[in-house]
Amino acid sequence: MGLGGDIQGALSDEILATAVGDAWRLAEAELLESVVRISEEIQRLEALRVKLVGAVDHRCKVDVLGFPNAKMWLASKTLLEVGAAGRIVMLGRGLRLQPEIAEEYFDTNISAEHAALIMKFCERPPKGMPLEAMDDCRNALLFAATGPTANTDAVRAVIARLERAFESDDPPPSEDTELNEFHASKTLNGRVAVKGDLDAVTGEMLLSALSGLSKPRPAQDGTKDSRTPGQRRADGFTELLRRYLDSGIAGDEGGERPHVSLHVSLRDLTDHTDCSARAERDAAATPDGTLFAVDGVAWTEWMGPLSLKAARLLSCDSIYTPIVLDENGAPLDLGISTRTVTKRQRKALVARDRGCAFPGCGAPPSWCEGHHIVHWSAGGPSDMGNLVLLCGFHHRLLHHSDWEIEMGADRHPTFIPPQQVDWERKPLPAHNRGRPRAS
């Protein structure tokens, strides 16, 4: 069927039934066929959209569109983001100049991603490739991209072989470091959005570094890791940054080794009262009854405000410098930097807990931090009877949930689950105490 065919007429009754939510009526074979045929129709419609948008981009001027360009017009009329609309416009524009690639794409023999990849090669061929070789190179790429079993790595492998065959002094786009970009932008809700475009070697280093740190970690009983792949990679990236900063190889910045700097008042750090009660108390203490005159938050140098829960989490295993401020926030006295968990204590924690002590975890010691069972700001001492080794995930869990830790008579930590996990809240032994010790 061509792009101008009757789309609805191509849909069988079974597929229409699937679309309106009656999939349960279909036999398994019919269900599988319906998904495949729906996917084929979607691909035809997407190809038709690219073709028509290409015509809009070519023919419709600003006064007709009512927008500066076709990309902005398409985004305003659909649910597409501007970036996605721009990719459709660029593909349609490029295919007008590449009829051989357009024919394969509009016949739904290749995907939009592979069409764009081949088109970029044809637009910027290797400098050493003679003009008469273009047809054979294009045909080789189209052959590699044709059919449902085609994949991007196979297409890129053909591109790499062609670039090597017509090798020039210029690096291929995949290895051109001058094209590298990395953006890290603060969002309005206090998070960081990361976006980058890296060369193949840098990408290989990044993926290699993240590989071991983002593996699934099943529980001791074999329960699968509940984190999504994206969450695992985010946790691995966090661990990668923590190890880098802890290593001390980052050089000096402002006379100090770069690390996370946190500013918080001692009153806020030690005040564990109910948030609403504290808010009412602080509001009553301010002359105008507003909350803006009190601290109530911690501050970091790059990201700005941070919740007090996160501040208490960071202060568990950190170097802190007490600074006495007057009522106007001016420093009066500077104390001596103190490490709440010393190197010797950490070695002792590793010897005792042998990794994350949370039941069923056992993450290696290099992934772990020292946690105060009774927070140091609440008077908890920095001794072995008040310290436990936890990985970053379970450290956050202990600070943001109703899990509790008690030191048992055997001088090993025990974990008390919240009622939603165990109504009776029976204590659980630490990870290395819940399994036989190797002889």
C-alpha positions as CSV (number, residue, x, y, z in Angstrom):
1,M,0.0,0.0,0.0
2,G,1.3,3.5,-0.8
3,L,1.4,6.4,1.5
4,G,-1.8,7.8,0.1
5,G,-3.8,4.6,0.7
6,D,-6.8,4.2,3.0
7,I,-5.2,3.6,6.4
8,Q,-8.3,2.6,8.2
9,G,-9.3,0.2,5.3
10,A,-6.0,-1.7,6.0
11,L,-7.0,-2.4,9.5
12,S,-8.7,-5.7,10.2
13,D,-11.6,-6.0,12.7
14,E,-9.2,-7.6,15.1
15,I,-6.8,-4.7,15.0
16,L,-9.7,-2.2,15.5
17,A,-10.9,-4.2,18.4
18,T,-7.5,-4.0,19.9
19,A,-7.4,-0.3,19.5
20,V,-10.7,0.2,21.5
21,G,-9.6,-2.0,24.3
22,D,-11.0,-5.4,23.5
23,A,-7.6,-7.2,23.2
24,W,-8.9,-9.9,25.6
25,R,-11.1,-11.2,22.8
26,L,-8.2,-12.0,20.5
27,A,-6.3,-15.3,20.5
28,E,-2.6,-15.0,21.1
29,A,-1.7,-15.4,17.4
30,E,-4.2,-12.7,16.5
31,L,-2.9,-10.5,19.2
32,L,0.7,-10.8,18.0
33,E,-0.3,-10.2,14.4
34,S,-2.4,-7.1,15.5
35,V,0.6,-5.5,17.2
36,V,2.8,-6.1,14.1
37,R,0.2,-4.7,11.7
38,I,-0.5,-1.7,13.9
39,S,3.3,-1.0,14.1
40,E,3.5,-1.2,10.3
41,E,0.6,1.4,9.9
42,I,2.3,3.7,12.4
43,Q,5.5,3.5,10.4
44,R,3.6,4.4,7.2
45,L,1.9,7.3,8.9
46,E,5.2,8.6,10.3
47,A,6.8,8.4,6.9
48,L,3.8,10.3,5.4
49,R,4.2,13.0,8.1
50,V,7.9,13.4,7.2
51,K,7.0,13.7,3.5
52,L,4.3,16.3,4.1
53,V,6.3,18.3,6.6
54,G,9.1,18.4,4.1
55,A,6.7,19.9,1.6
56,V,5.5,22.4,4.2
57,D,9.1,23.4,5.0
58,H,9.8,23.9,1.3
59,R,6.6,25.7,0.2
60,C,5.0,27.5,3.1
61,K,6.4,30.8,4.1
62,V,6.3,32.6,7.4
63,D,3.1,34.5,6.6
64,V,1.3,31.2,5.9
65,L,2.8,29.3,8.9
66,G,2.3,32.1,11.4
67,F,5.6,31.0,13.0
68,P,9.2,31.7,12.3
69,N,9.8,28.2,10.8
70,A,8.1,24.8,10.1
71,K,9.6,23.4,13.3
72,M,7.9,25.9,15.6
73,W,4.7,25.6,13.6
74,L,4.6,21.8,13.9
75,A,5.4,21.8,17.7
76,S,2.6,24.4,18.2
77,K,0.0,22.2,16.5
78,T,0.9,18.8,17.9
79,L,2.1,17.2,21.1
80,L,5.7,17.2,19.8
81,E,8.4,19.0,21.6
82,V,10.4,21.5,19.5
83,G,13.4,19.3,19.3
84,A,11.4,16.3,18.0
85,A,9.6,18.5,15.5
86,G,12.9,19.9,14.3
87,R,14.2,16.4,13.6
88,I,11.2,15.6,11.5
89,V,11.7,18.9,9.5
90,M,15.4,18.2,9.0
91,L,14.7,14.6,7.8
92,G,12.0,15.8,5.4
93,R,14.3,18.6,4.1
94,G,17.2,16.2,3.6
95,L,15.2,13.5,1.9
96,R,14.1,16.0,-0.8
97,L,17.8,16.1,-1.8
98,Q,18.4,12.3,-1.5
99,P,15.8,10.6,-3.6
100,E,17.4,7.2,-3.3
101,I,17.2,7.2,0.5
102,A,13.7,8.8,0.4
103,E,12.4,6.0,-1.8
104,E,13.5,3.4,0.7
105,Y,12.2,5.3,3.7
106,F,8.8,6.2,2.2
107,D,8.4,2.5,1.2
108,T,9.0,1.8,4.9
109,N,12.0,-0.4,4.2
110,I,14.2,1.5,6.6
111,S,13.6,3.5,9.8
112,A,13.7,7.2,10.2
113,E,16.9,6.9,12.4
114,H,18.7,4.9,9.8
115,A,17.6,7.2,7.0
116,A,19.0,10.1,8.9
117,L,22.3,8.3,9.6
118,I,22.8,7.4,5.9
119,M,21.8,10.9,4.8
120,K,24.4,12.4,7.0
121,F,27.1,10.1,5.5
122,C,26.0,11.1,2.0
123,E,26.0,14.8,2.9
124,R,29.5,14.6,4.5
125,P,31.3,11.8,2.8
126,P,35.0,11.0,3.6
127,K,37.2,13.5,1.8
128,G,39.1,10.7,0.2
129,M,36.0,9.1,-1.4
130,P,35.7,9.7,-5.2
131,L,32.3,11.0,-6.4
132,E,31.7,7.8,-8.5
133,A,31.9,5.7,-5.4
134,M,28.8,7.4,-3.8
135,D,26.2,5.1,-5.4
136,D,27.9,1.9,-4.3
137,C,28.4,3.3,-0.7
138,R,24.8,4.4,-0.4
139,N,23.5,1.0,-1.7
140,A,25.7,-0.8,0.9
141,L,24.3,1.4,3.7
142,L,20.7,0.9,2.5
143,F,21.2,-2.8,2.4
144,A,22.5,-2.9,6.0
145,A,19.6,-0.8,7.1
146,T,16.8,-2.7,5.4
147,G,14.3,-4.9,7.2
148,P,13.1,-5.3,10.8
149,T,16.3,-7.1,11.9
150,A,18.5,-4.1,10.9
151,N,20.2,-2.3,13.8
152,T,22.1,0.9,14.3
153,D,25.4,-0.7,15.2
154,A,25.4,-2.7,11.9
155,V,24.8,0.5,9.9
156,R,27.5,2.4,11.8
157,A,29.9,-0.5,11.3
158,V,29.4,-0.2,7.5
159,I,30.0,3.6,7.8
160,A,33.2,2.9,9.8
161,R,34.5,0.5,7.2
162,L,33.8,3.0,4.4
163,E,35.5,5.8,6.3
164,R,38.5,3.6,6.8
165,A,38.5,2.6,3.1
166,F,38.7,6.2,2.1
167,E,40.7,7.3,5.0
168,S,41.7,11.0,5.2
169,D,43.4,13.1,7.8
170,D,40.1,14.3,9.2
171,P,38.6,12.1,12.0
172,P,35.2,10.6,11.3
173,P,32.3,12.3,13.1
174,S,32.2,9.6,15.7
175,E,35.7,10.4,16.8
176,D,35.8,14.1,16.3
177,T,36.3,15.6,19.8
178,E,35.6,19.1,18.5
179,L,32.0,18.1,18.2
180,N,31.8,17.1,21.9
181,E,29.3,18.9,24.1
182,F,28.2,18.4,27.7
183,H,25.5,20.5,29.4
184,A,24.5,20.4,33.0
185,S,21.7,22.9,33.8
186,K,19.8,23.6,37.0
187,T,16.1,23.2,36.6
188,L,13.4,25.2,38.3
189,N,12.6,22.5,40.8
190,G,16.2,22.3,42.0
191,R,17.5,19.3,40.0
192,V,20.1,19.1,37.3
193,A,19.3,18.2,33.7
194,V,22.3,16.6,31.9
195,K,22.6,16.4,28.1
196,G,25.7,15.6,26.1
197,D,27.1,14.5,22.8
198,L,30.5,12.7,23.1
199,D,33.0,11.1,20.8
200,A,33.3,7.3,20.6
201,V,36.4,7.1,22.8
202,T,35.0,9.3,25.6
203,G,31.7,7.5,25.4
204,E,33.5,4.1,25.8
205,M,35.3,5.4,28.9
206,L,32.0,6.7,30.3
207,L,30.1,3.4,29.7
208,S,33.0,1.3,30.9
209,A,33.2,3.3,34.2
210,L,29.4,3.1,34.7
211,S,29.1,-0.6,33.8
212,G,30.4,-2.1,37.0
213,L,28.7,0.6,39.1
214,S,25.2,0.2,37.6
215,K,24.8,-3.6,37.6
216,P,21.6,-5.0,39.1
217,R,22.0,-5.8,42.8
218,P,19.6,-8.7,43.7
219,A,18.7,-9.2,47.4
220,Q,20.1,-12.0,49.4
221,D,17.0,-14.0,48.9
222,G,17.3,-13.7,45.1
223,T,14.7,-10.9,44.7
224,K,15.4,-8.8,41.6
225,D,16.8,-5.3,41.8
226,S,13.7,-3.1,41.6
227,R,15.6,-0.2,40.1
228,T,15.1,0.6,36.4
229,P,18.2,0.6,34.1
230,G,18.0,4.4,34.1
231,Q,18.0,4.5,37.9
232,R,20.9,2.1,38.1
233,R,23.0,4.2,35.8
234,A,22.1,7.4,37.8
235,D,23.2,5.6,41.0
236,G,26.3,4.5,39.3
237,F,27.1,8.0,38.1
238,T,26.6,9.3,41.6
239,E,29.0,6.7,42.9
240,L,31.5,7.6,40.2
241,L,31.5,11.2,41.2
242,R,31.7,10.4,44.9
243,R,34.8,8.2,44.4
244,Y,36.4,10.8,42.2
245,L,36.0,13.6,44.8
246,D,37.1,11.3,47.6
247,S,40.2,10.3,45.7
248,G,41.7,13.8,46.1
249,I,43.0,13.8,42.5
250,A,40.8,16.6,41.4
251,G,43.4,19.3,42.2
252,D,42.7,22.5,44.1
253,E,39.9,25.0,43.6
254,G,40.1,28.2,45.7
255,G,42.9,26.6,47.8
256,E,40.9,23.5,48.7
257,R,40.2,20.1,47.1
258,P,36.8,20.3,45.4
259,H,34.0,18.5,47.2
260,V,30.4,19.1,48.2
261,S,30.2,22.2,50.4
262,L,27.2,22.5,52.6
263,H,26.1,25.5,54.7
264,V,23.5,25.0,57.4
265,S,22.7,26.5,60.8
266,L,23.4,24.3,63.8
267,R,19.9,25.0,65.0
268,D,18.4,23.6,61.8
269,L,20.7,20.7,61.7
270,T,19.9,19.6,65.3
271,D,16.2,20.5,65.3
272,H,14.3,17.2,64.7
273,T,10.9,18.5,65.7
274,D,7.8,18.1,63.5
275,C,8.0,20.3,60.4
276,S,4.6,21.9,60.9
277,A,5.2,22.6,64.6
278,R,8.6,24.1,63.8
279,A,7.1,26.3,61.1
280,E,4.4,27.6,63.4
281,R,7.0,28.3,66.1
282,D,9.4,30.1,63.7
283,A,6.5,32.1,62.1
284,A,5.4,33.3,65.5
285,A,9.0,34.3,66.3
286,T,9.3,36.6,63.3
287,P,7.8,40.1,63.6
288,D,5.9,40.0,60.3
289,G,4.7,36.4,60.7
290,T,6.5,35.2,57.5
291,L,8.9,32.3,57.1
292,F,11.4,34.1,55.0
293,A,13.2,35.5,57.9
294,V,14.4,32.1,59.2
295,D,16.9,29.7,57.8
296,G,14.9,26.4,57.5
297,V,17.1,25.1,54.6
298,A,20.7,24.2,53.9
299,W,22.7,25.7,51.1
300,T,25.2,24.3,48.6
301,E,27.6,26.4,46.5
302,W,26.3,25.2,43.1
303,M,22.8,24.1,43.6
304,G,21.5,26.5,46.2
305,P,18.8,25.3,48.7
306,L,18.8,21.8,50.0
307,S,16.4,20.1,52.4
308,L,17.4,19.6,56.0
309,K,16.9,15.8,55.6
310,A,19.5,15.8,52.8
311,A,21.8,18.0,54.9
312,R,21.6,15.5,57.8
313,L,22.4,12.7,55.3
314,L,25.5,14.5,54.0
315,S,26.7,15.3,57.5
316,C,26.9,11.7,58.5
317,D,30.2,11.0,56.9
318,S,31.9,14.3,56.0
319,I,34.4,16.9,56.9
320,Y,32.7,19.8,58.6
321,T,34.0,23.2,59.7
322,P,31.9,24.9,62.4
323,I,31.5,28.7,61.8
324,V,29.9,30.9,64.4
325,L,27.7,33.6,62.9
326,D,26.1,36.7,64.5
327,E,22.5,37.5,64.2
328,N,23.2,39.2,60.8
329,G,24.9,36.2,59.4
330,A,28.5,37.6,59.7
331,P,31.2,35.1,60.9
332,L,32.5,35.7,64.4
333,D,34.7,32.6,64.8
334,L,36.1,29.8,62.7
335,G,36.5,26.3,64.2
336,I,38.7,23.5,63.3
337,S,37.7,21.0,60.6
338,T,36.6,17.7,62.1
339,R,36.0,14.3,60.4
340,T,33.0,12.7,62.0
341,V,34.2,9.2,60.8
342,T,37.9,8.9,60.9
343,K,40.0,6.7,58.7
344,R,40.7,4.2,61.5
345,Q,37.0,4.0,62.3
346,R,36.2,3.4,58.7
347,K,38.7,0.5,58.6
348,A,37.1,-0.9,61.7
349,L,33.6,-0.5,60.1
350,V,34.8,-2.4,57.1
351,A,36.2,-5.2,59.2
352,R,32.9,-5.5,61.2
353,D,30.2,-4.9,58.5
354,R,32.2,-6.0,55.4
355,G,30.1,-3.9,53.2
356,C,26.6,-2.4,53.4
357,A,25.1,-3.8,56.5
358,F,21.5,-3.5,55.4
359,P,19.8,-6.9,55.3
360,G,20.1,-8.5,51.9
361,C,22.4,-5.8,50.4
362,G,26.1,-6.4,51.1
363,A,27.3,-3.7,48.6
364,P,31.2,-3.6,48.7
365,P,32.8,-1.3,51.2
366,S,34.1,1.1,48.5
367,W,30.4,1.9,47.7
368,C,29.6,2.6,51.4
369,E,29.5,5.5,53.8
370,G,29.6,5.8,57.6
371,H,26.1,6.4,59.1
372,H,25.4,7.6,62.6
373,I,22.6,5.5,64.2
374,V,21.9,8.5,66.5
375,H,22.7,11.5,64.4
376,W,25.8,13.4,65.7
377,S,23.9,16.7,65.7
378,A,21.5,15.1,68.1
379,G,24.3,14.1,70.5
380,G,25.2,10.8,68.9
381,P,28.9,10.0,69.4
382,S,31.3,9.1,66.6
383,D,32.2,5.7,68.1
384,M,31.8,2.2,66.8
385,G,28.7,1.6,68.9
386,N,26.9,4.4,67.0
387,L,28.2,3.8,63.5
388,V,27.2,1.5,60.7
389,L,28.4,1.1,57.1
390,L,25.7,1.7,54.4
391,C,25.7,2.1,50.6
392,G,24.4,5.3,49.2
393,F,20.9,3.9,48.5
394,H,20.3,2.5,51.9
395,H,21.9,5.5,53.6
396,R,19.3,7.6,51.9
397,L,16.6,5.1,52.9
398,L,17.5,5.3,56.5
399,H,17.3,9.1,56.5
400,H,14.0,9.2,54.5
401,S,12.0,6.3,55.9
402,D,10.9,4.7,59.2
403,W,13.6,2.1,59.2
404,E,15.6,2.1,62.4
405,I,18.9,0.7,63.6
406,E,19.8,-0.6,67.0
407,M,23.2,-2.0,68.2
408,G,22.7,-5.5,69.4
409,A,24.3,-7.2,72.4
410,D,26.9,-8.8,70.0
411,R,28.0,-5.2,69.1
412,H,26.6,-5.6,65.6
413,P,23.8,-3.5,64.1
414,T,20.3,-4.8,63.8
415,F,17.6,-3.3,61.5
416,I,14.0,-2.7,62.5
417,P,11.6,-2.4,59.5
418,P,8.7,0.0,59.4
419,Q,5.2,-1.4,60.1
420,Q,4.3,-1.4,56.4
421,V,7.1,-3.9,55.9
422,D,6.6,-6.0,59.1
423,W,3.6,-5.2,61.4
424,E,5.5,-6.7,64.4
425,R,8.7,-4.8,63.5
426,K,10.9,-7.8,64.3
427,P,14.6,-6.9,64.2
428,L,16.6,-8.2,61.3
429,P,20.3,-9.0,61.5
430,A,22.9,-7.1,59.5
431,H,23.7,-8.5,56.1
432,N,26.9,-10.3,57.1
433,R,25.2,-11.7,60.2
434,G,22.2,-13.1,58.3
435,R,24.3,-15.7,56.4
436,P,27.0,-18.2,57.5
437,R,30.4,-16.7,57.8
438,A,33.0,-18.2,55.5
439,S,35.5,-20.5,57.3
